[in-house]
Amino acid sequence: MDHEEYNRTGAATPVMLGIANNVFHVCIVVFGLSTAYLLYGVFFGLGDFASWDRARQITMIGNINLAGNAMLAAAVVGSICSLVLFWYEETAGYVIALLAGALYFGVPMAFASMGGEPSVAMRMTVVKFPVAALAPGLIAFILVVRDLVVRLIRSLERQSKVASDLQFGNDAKREERPVRMSLIGKCWEGAYCRDYIRTHCPIFQAKDTCWQRRRGCYCDEEIVNTATKKSRGTVLEMAPNESQNYANSSTKKVVFLSNEQKVERCRNCIIYNEHQREKYKVLLPVVMVLSIALCAFLGYQMRDSVGNVMNVIEMTIRRFAFTGDPTTAIKVVKPNEGAVWAFVLAGSIMVIAKIIHVLEWAIFEKKW
């Protein structure tokens, strides 16, 4: 999304976006340089730290702290800038979450796979990475939650297609209907059924729905003709094609459609799309509650799975590493319990968002 589109939302001014963009790029450079320096020290530069003289060790520890603080500051400031720059980007939160996870878990695990006894400087360096991952992790969590909330609000308001894209009833206007008790109304209970059609409509008389019979007032000329016998000579909005409007034609045209063609006709009818929107509004809270209950029920299993996955990855890395003893492992940094639960929570929110996305796809795209 460009800056002009972002600014139309009123969330930020061009000046704010420009400052955030410039600071963000500076943070990337600082973060990249400090990270590269620390990674070089972990995997190459600090191997013989124990053999150095005291003065050199003190200088190196000072350099490690300086680089670590620079990485942390760049991560915090850059994360705040990313919140401004990528607030309306749907995938930003998920990408940042993956980067934060790699920073928090990846470097300690990779270092542990090297084997050997780490020096004080190495341990001090490795600890810098999980600390720096906390800020982007928090920002990623905020962006993911924001994406979920916006998706919910947008989904409640959306229809599968805008009216102009529909083949049947695209010019129809919504009309106020009496309050009904049913959550999902039948076609003749909706806002697009007309009083002068309803009383003569065979679908209404049978108390059925047009999408079950695969024929209705907006797509089937015969129903329009049957319902408007007393209205010959008028132009009806229900008629798909004026030349096929029986109220304006003395010639009856018979069109035979396959079942698949009738289904496709329903998919492109404003009445059926309104039915899908109502169905989504009913299913959404049910799916939300069930998804949250499922994630809560599987919370401890998911927490244990994080540790199991880390162990499997570490064992795999150690097995194929060129250094270290592949039969042993050294835990340099034990993942914080709170961070693991935060990871589980973020993962649960991602799962819920994906389930909602699947529901949208089923209701609005596949039209189930």
VOFILUM-77308 format. One line per 10 residues: number of its first residue (from 1); for each residue x, y, z of C-alpha. Coordinates in Angstrom, 1 decimal. Layout:
BEGIN
NUM	X,Y,Z | ... .
END
This chain:
BEGIN
1	0.0,0.0,0.0 | 1.4,3.4,-1.0 | 1.6,6.4,1.3 | -1.3,8.2,-0.4 | -3.7,5.3,0.2 | -2.5,5.1,3.8 | -3.0,8.8,4.3 | -6.6,8.7,3.1 | -7.4,6.6,6.1 | -6.4,9.5,8.4 .
11	-4.1,7.2,10.3 | -0.9,9.0,9.4 | 0.3,12.2,7.7 | 2.8,12.2,4.9 | 5.4,13.8,7.2 | 4.9,11.0,9.8 | 5.2,8.4,7.1 | 8.3,10.0,5.7 | 10.0,10.2,9.1 | 9.0,6.6,9.9 .
21	10.2,5.4,6.6 | 13.6,7.0,6.9 | 14.1,5.9,10.5 | 13.0,2.4,9.6 | 15.7,2.1,7.0 | 18.4,3.5,9.4 | 17.2,0.8,11.9 | 17.6,-1.9,9.3 | 21.2,-0.8,8.6 | 22.1,-0.6,12.3 .
31	20.3,-3.9,13.1 | 22.0,-5.6,10.1 | 25.5,-4.5,11.0 | 25.2,-5.2,14.7 | 23.6,-8.6,14.0 | 26.3,-9.5,11.6 | 29.0,-8.5,14.1 | 27.5,-10.6,16.9 | 26.9,-13.6,14.6 | 30.5,-13.5,13.4 .
41	31.6,-13.4,17.0 | 29.4,-16.4,18.0 | 30.4,-18.7,15.1 | 34.0,-17.5,14.3 | 35.5,-14.7,16.4 | 35.2,-15.9,20.0 | 36.3,-19.5,19.6 | 39.6,-18.9,21.5 | 38.3,-16.1,23.9 | 39.5,-18.0,27.0 .
51	43.2,-17.7,25.8 | 43.0,-13.9,25.4 | 44.6,-11.6,27.9 | 42.4,-9.8,30.4 | 42.5,-6.4,28.7 | 41.5,-7.8,25.3 | 38.7,-9.8,27.0 | 37.3,-6.6,28.7 | 37.4,-4.7,25.4 | 35.6,-7.5,23.5 .
61	32.9,-7.7,26.2 | 32.4,-4.0,25.9 | 32.1,-4.4,22.1 | 29.5,-7.2,22.6 | 27.5,-5.0,24.9 | 27.7,-2.1,22.5 | 26.6,-4.2,19.5 | 23.9,-5.8,21.6 | 22.5,-2.5,22.7 | 22.6,-1.2,19.1 .
71	20.7,-4.3,17.9 | 18.1,-4.0,20.7 | 17.6,-0.2,20.0 | 17.3,-0.8,16.3 | 14.8,-3.6,16.9 | 12.6,-1.5,19.2 | 12.6,1.7,17.1 | 12.3,-0.3,13.9 | 9.4,-2.2,15.2 | 7.6,0.9,16.2 .
81	8.2,2.4,12.7 | 7.0,-0.8,11.1 | 3.8,-0.5,13.1 | 3.2,2.9,11.4 | 4.3,1.8,8.0 | 2.7,-1.6,7.8 | -0.5,-1.0,9.8 | -2.7,-1.8,6.8 | -0.6,-4.6,5.4 | -2.4,-7.9,6.1 .
91	0.7,-10.1,6.0 | 3.1,-7.8,7.8 | 2.3,-9.2,11.3 | 2.8,-12.8,10.2 | 6.2,-12.0,8.5 | 7.5,-10.1,11.5 | 6.3,-12.9,13.8 | 8.4,-15.4,11.8 | 11.4,-13.2,11.9 | 11.0,-12.7,15.7 .
101	10.7,-16.4,16.2 | 13.8,-17.1,14.1 | 15.7,-14.5,16.2 | 14.5,-15.8,19.5 | 14.9,-19.5,18.9 | 17.1,-19.8,15.8 | 20.4,-18.4,16.9 | 20.6,-20.1,20.3 | 19.6,-23.4,18.6 | 22.2,-23.0,15.9 .
111	24.9,-22.2,18.4 | 23.9,-25.2,20.6 | 24.4,-27.4,17.6 | 28.1,-26.5,17.4 | 28.9,-28.4,20.5 | 31.8,-27.7,22.8 | 31.9,-25.6,26.0 | 30.9,-22.0,25.2 | 32.9,-19.2,26.7 | 31.4,-16.4,28.8 .
121	31.6,-14.0,25.8 | 29.8,-16.5,23.6 | 27.0,-17.0,26.2 | 26.7,-13.2,26.6 | 26.5,-12.8,22.8 | 23.9,-15.4,22.2 | 21.6,-14.0,24.9 | 21.4,-10.7,23.0 | 19.3,-12.3,20.2 | 16.3,-13.5,22.3 .
131	16.2,-10.1,24.0 | 16.2,-8.2,20.7 | 13.4,-10.5,19.4 | 10.9,-9.3,22.1 | 10.1,-5.9,20.5 | 9.3,-7.2,17.0 | 7.4,-10.1,18.6 | 5.2,-7.7,20.4 | 4.6,-5.6,17.3 | 3.9,-8.7,15.3 .
141	1.3,-9.8,17.9 | -0.4,-6.3,17.7 | -0.5,-6.5,13.9 | -1.8,-10.0,13.8 | -4.6,-9.1,16.3 | -5.4,-6.0,14.3 | -5.6,-8.1,11.1 | -8.0,-10.5,12.8 | -10.3,-7.7,14.1 | -10.3,-6.0,10.7 .
151	-11.0,-9.2,9.0 | -14.0,-9.8,11.3 | -15.4,-6.3,10.7 | -14.9,-6.4,7.0 | -16.4,-9.9,6.7 | -19.6,-8.8,8.5 | -20.0,-6.0,6.0 | -19.0,-7.7,2.8 | -20.8,-9.7,0.2 | -19.3,-12.2,-2.1 .
161	-19.5,-9.8,-5.0 | -20.4,-6.2,-5.4 | -23.8,-5.8,-7.0 | -22.4,-4.5,-10.3 | -20.6,-7.8,-10.8 | -23.8,-9.9,-10.4 | -25.7,-11.1,-13.4 | -29.1,-11.3,-11.8 | -30.6,-8.4,-9.8 | -27.6,-6.2,-9.9 .
171	-29.9,-3.1,-10.2 | -32.2,-4.2,-7.4 | -32.6,-1.9,-4.4 | -32.8,-3.1,-0.8 | -36.2,-2.7,0.8 | -37.0,-2.8,4.5 | -38.7,-6.1,5.5 | -40.7,-7.0,8.6 | -38.8,-8.4,11.5 | -38.5,-12.1,11.3 .
181	-37.6,-14.8,13.9 | -35.4,-16.9,11.6 | -31.7,-16.2,11.6 | -31.3,-17.1,8.0 | -34.3,-16.0,5.9 | -35.8,-17.6,2.9 | -35.6,-15.8,-0.4 | -39.1,-14.2,0.0 | -38.1,-13.0,3.5 | -35.1,-11.0,2.2 .
191	-34.6,-7.4,1.3 | -34.8,-8.1,-2.5 | -38.2,-9.7,-2.8 | -41.0,-7.5,-4.0 | -44.5,-7.4,-2.6 | -46.2,-7.4,-6.0 | -44.2,-10.6,-7.0 | -44.3,-12.5,-3.7 | -48.1,-13.2,-3.5 | -48.1,-14.8,-7.0 .
201	-44.7,-16.5,-6.7 | -44.8,-20.3,-6.7 | -41.7,-20.4,-4.5 | -43.5,-18.3,-1.9 | -46.6,-20.3,-2.2 | -44.7,-23.5,-1.5 | -42.8,-21.8,1.4 | -39.6,-23.0,-0.2 | -36.4,-21.2,-1.3 | -35.4,-20.3,-4.8 .
211	-31.8,-21.7,-4.4 | -33.2,-25.1,-3.5 | -35.4,-25.2,-6.5 | -32.7,-23.5,-8.6 | -35.2,-21.0,-10.1 | -36.4,-17.6,-8.9 | -37.8,-14.3,-9.9 | -34.5,-12.7,-10.8 | -33.3,-15.5,-13.1 | -36.3,-17.5,-14.3 .
221	-38.6,-15.7,-16.8 | -41.4,-18.2,-16.3 | -41.7,-17.2,-12.6 | -41.8,-13.5,-13.5 | -44.4,-14.3,-16.2 | -46.6,-16.3,-13.8 | -46.4,-13.7,-11.0 | -47.1,-10.7,-13.3 | -50.0,-11.9,-15.4 | -51.9,-8.8,-14.6 .
231	-48.9,-6.5,-15.3 | -48.4,-7.0,-19.0 | -46.6,-4.2,-20.8 | -44.6,-3.1,-17.8 | -40.8,-3.3,-17.5 | -39.8,-5.5,-14.5 | -36.5,-5.3,-12.7 | -36.6,-9.1,-12.2 | -36.3,-9.9,-15.9 | -32.7,-11.0,-16.7 .
241	-33.2,-9.7,-20.3 | -35.8,-7.3,-21.5 | -36.3,-9.3,-24.7 | -37.1,-12.4,-22.6 | -39.5,-10.5,-20.2 | -42.8,-12.3,-20.8 | -44.6,-9.1,-19.6 | -43.2,-7.4,-22.7 | -43.3,-10.2,-25.2 | -46.0,-12.2,-26.8 .
251	-43.6,-15.1,-27.6 | -42.8,-17.6,-24.9 | -39.2,-18.6,-24.9 | -38.3,-21.9,-23.3 | -34.8,-22.4,-22.2 | -33.5,-25.7,-20.8 | -30.6,-25.4,-18.4 | -28.4,-28.1,-16.8 | -28.2,-28.5,-13.1 | -24.7,-27.0,-13.2 .
261	-26.0,-24.0,-15.1 | -28.7,-23.4,-12.6 | -26.2,-23.6,-9.7 | -24.0,-21.0,-11.5 | -27.1,-18.9,-12.0 | -27.7,-18.9,-8.2 | -24.1,-17.9,-7.6 | -24.6,-14.8,-9.6 | -28.0,-13.8,-8.1 | -28.2,-11.0,-5.6 .
271	-30.8,-12.9,-3.5 | -28.5,-15.9,-3.1 | -25.6,-13.7,-2.3 | -27.6,-12.0,0.4 | -28.5,-15.4,1.7 | -24.7,-16.2,1.9 | -24.0,-13.0,3.8 | -26.7,-13.9,6.4 | -25.3,-17.4,6.6 | -21.8,-16.0,7.3 .
281	-23.1,-13.7,10.0 | -24.6,-16.7,11.8 | -21.7,-19.1,11.3 | -18.9,-16.6,12.2 | -19.6,-16.4,16.0 | -20.0,-20.2,16.1 | -16.7,-20.8,14.3 | -15.0,-18.2,16.5 | -16.2,-19.8,19.8 | -15.3,-23.3,18.6 .
291	-11.9,-22.1,17.3 | -11.0,-20.4,20.6 | -12.3,-23.4,22.6 | -10.1,-25.7,20.4 | -7.0,-23.6,20.9 | -7.6,-23.4,24.6 | -8.1,-27.1,24.9 | -4.9,-27.8,22.9 | -2.9,-25.0,24.7 | -0.7,-27.3,26.8 .
301	-0.2,-29.7,23.9 | 0.8,-26.8,21.7 | 3.2,-25.5,24.4 | 4.8,-29.0,24.6 | 5.0,-29.1,20.8 | 7.1,-26.0,20.7 | 9.7,-27.7,22.9 | 9.5,-30.9,20.9 | 9.9,-29.2,17.6 | 12.9,-27.3,18.9 .
311	14.5,-30.6,20.1 | 13.9,-32.2,16.8 | 15.4,-29.3,14.9 | 18.4,-29.2,17.2 | 19.0,-32.9,16.9 | 18.8,-32.7,13.1 | 21.2,-29.8,13.0 | 23.7,-31.5,15.3 | 23.5,-34.7,13.3 | 24.6,-33.1,10.1 .
321	26.9,-30.5,11.6 | 30.6,-30.6,10.8 | 31.6,-29.6,14.3 | 30.7,-30.8,17.8 | 29.6,-34.1,19.1 | 26.3,-35.2,17.4 | 25.4,-37.4,20.4 | 25.2,-34.5,22.9 | 23.6,-31.1,23.0 | 24.3,-28.0,25.0 .
331	21.4,-25.8,26.0 | 22.9,-22.3,25.8 | 19.6,-20.4,26.3 | 16.5,-22.0,27.7 | 13.4,-20.5,26.1 | 11.5,-18.3,28.6 | 8.2,-19.9,29.7 | 6.3,-16.6,29.1 | 7.8,-16.3,25.6 | 6.8,-19.9,24.7 .
341	3.2,-19.1,25.9 | 3.3,-15.9,23.9 | 4.3,-17.9,20.9 | 1.5,-20.3,21.5 | -1.0,-17.4,21.8 | 0.2,-15.8,18.6 | 0.0,-19.2,16.9 | -3.5,-19.6,18.1 | -4.5,-16.2,16.8 | -3.0,-17.1,13.4 .
351	-4.9,-20.4,13.4 | -8.2,-18.6,14.2 | -7.6,-16.0,11.5 | -6.9,-18.8,9.0 | -10.1,-20.7,10.0 | -12.0,-17.5,9.4 | -10.3,-17.1,6.1 | -11.4,-20.6,5.1 | -15.0,-19.8,6.2 | -14.9,-16.7,4.0 .
361	-13.6,-18.8,1.1 | -16.3,-21.4,1.6 | -19.2,-19.0,1.9 | -18.2,-16.2,-0.5 | -16.0,-17.9,-3.0 | -17.3,-21.5,-3.3 | -20.8,-20.4,-2.3 | -21.4,-23.5,-0.1 .
END
